[in-house]
Amino acid sequence: MPRQPASAGSEPLHVSLVAIPEAVVSTLSGIFDVMNAFAMMPLAGASPADPPPFRVEIVGMKPGSLELASRVPVPVKRAVATIVETDIIIVPSVLLGPEGWQKGRYPELVDWLSAMHRRGALPCSACSGIFLLAETGLFDGKEATVHFHYGNAFAKAFPQVPINPERVLVISGKREELISSGASMTWHDLVLYLIGRHAGATAAQAVARAFALQWHQDGLAPYIVFEGRSDHGDVAIKAAQDWVAGHFSVINPLEEMVRRSGLTERTFKRRFAAAIGLSPIAYVQRLRIEDAKRRLERTEASVDEISWQVGYEEPAFFRRLFRRVTGLAPGAYRRRFRIPDYAKPGLKP
């Protein structure tokens, strides 16, 4: 484990924030500012005499200005080749192009990440930063998370890493030293976890208040937009998908899908599950819940009315299903995702 910051006279933990050309500036700069909060601004309960718990440096392949994915330059302070010891390594979000993640682009950086882990450093990824960390092999057979939009791409690139895109924060390894956070702004959860782990819960709460950060305690399921697989190559199942996409609210959609396919019900269910990864009924349920989410976000219809519109005659069943799929009750989902009145066009404060 990395050393713990002591109270008086101790050296702060060294945090290496890795910058590569694919990195996203918002995540990198956000992590930098929040973890430097103790040195930059007064925090409730902190004494001016207290040493900051962290010293954050932006590191990379070489020092100097580096243009990131959004073409914004950041100053890289040190080359990783000159760093022989560090306590925490954070790889921020990276932007994947149409060709996906290209393995082998940073062999020296991957070797350095592995060497620092052997010396006790905590490797952490924010969002898609796990693509770079996974090249070390440290996460093989260990649970991790990634942005849900990159879940399939990561699973194909690193099938040996169990990936859980619906999870906010995953801590793995025998020493709880392999840390990954999920989609986009869950870097908030990552830095609050690191602050709580190394500087205490009070410090984490003070930073959360100062920056108005929130833990994503409901998980990421409410944010995930369901998109069924369509690259499976089964023509009969694809035709059923196309039909049910516009008719999921009808009574007994499974019966109609089977009839249109020309297959026996047993064969249809088997081929559907093999192609999509879900049973036909589960697939219909996901389509209905996805439509209900949009209606909750964009209309004033009651939950009971929406239940009927998407194909459920029993609102109680709909509520239970909605909560099971999204992790939130329909009313809580509406409060979370609808545009607040103060942000609607044409409304004055």
PyMOL commands that set and color helices and strands:
alter all, ss='L'
color gray80, all
select helices_A, chain A and resi 25-35+37-40+80-82+107-118+127-134+148-157+184-199+201-211+221-223+235-244+253-261+265-276+280-298+303-309+315-326+330-337+341-343
alter helices_A, ss='H'
color red, helices_A
select strands_A, chain A and resi 13-18+54-60+64-67+73-76+78-79+88-91+122-126+169-172+178-181
alter strands_A, ss='S'
color yellow, strands_A
deselect
rebuild
show_as cartoon
